[in-house]
Amino acid sequence: MGTFSIWHWLIVLLVIILVFGTKKLKNLGSDLGGAVRGFKDGLKEGNKEEGLSSIESNETKDLSESDTFTVQAREKNKE
């Protein structure tokens, strides 16, 4: 009762095709494919930029490590 068989999914698909039509579903599929392709291209560009920024961060990391402070923490007295 809790699972759907292949026949249920085929009926759902048929209803969706009847409601939206094949042309609109084709356009939706191509738009979705273009969005996924753009997302992948963005990830590739991000990885290239990340490689450059890691070189820059190593240079700044050396400077920030020389400016360290030693601090002691004390517990506040409750009165």
C-alpha positions in Angstrom: 0.0 0.0 0.0 2.9 2.4 0.7 4.8 1.8 -2.5 3.9 2.8 -6.0 4.2 0.3 -8.9 5.4 1.1 -12.4 1.8 1.4 -13.5 1.1 4.2 -11.0 4.2 6.2 -12.3 3.1 5.6 -16.0 -0.4 7.0 -15.2 1.2 10.0 -13.4 3.5 10.6 -16.4 0.5 10.4 -18.8 -1.5 12.9 -16.8 1.5 15.3 -16.7 1.9 15.0 -20.5 -1.8 15.7 -21.0 -1.8 18.7 -18.7 1.4 20.4 -19.9 1.9 19.0 -23.4 5.1 17.6 -24.9 6.3 21.0 -26.3 6.3 22.6 -22.9 8.0 19.6 -21.3 10.7 19.6 -24.0 11.4 23.3 -23.3 11.5 22.6 -19.6 14.0 19.8 -20.1 16.3 21.9 -22.3 16.1 24.8 -19.8 17.0 22.4 -16.9 19.9 20.9 -19.0 21.2 24.4 -19.7 21.0 25.3 -16.0 22.9 22.2 -15.0 25.6 22.9 -17.7 26.0 26.5 -16.5 26.3 25.3 -12.9 29.1 22.8 -13.9 30.9 25.6 -15.8 30.7 27.8 -12.8 32.2 25.1 -10.6 35.1 24.7 -13.0 35.7 28.4 -13.0 35.5 28.5 -9.2 38.1 25.7 -9.0 40.5 27.7 -11.3 40.0 30.8 -9.2 40.4 28.8 -6.0 43.8 27.6 -7.2 44.9 31.2 -7.7 43.6 32.3 -4.3 45.3 29.5 -2.5 48.6 30.8 -3.7 47.7 34.3 -2.5 46.4 33.0 0.9 49.7 31.2 1.5 51.6 34.5 1.1 49.3 36.3 3.5 49.3 33.3 5.9 53.0 33.8 6.5 52.4 37.4 7.6 49.5 36.6 9.9 51.3 33.9 11.8 54.0 36.4 12.9 51.3 38.6 14.6 50.1 36.3 17.4 49.2 37.2 20.9 49.3 35.1 24.1 46.2 35.6 26.2 45.2 34.2 29.6 41.5 33.7 30.4 40.2 34.2 33.9 36.9 33.0 35.4 34.6 35.8 36.6 33.8 35.7 40.3 30.1 35.3 41.1 29.1 37.4 44.1 
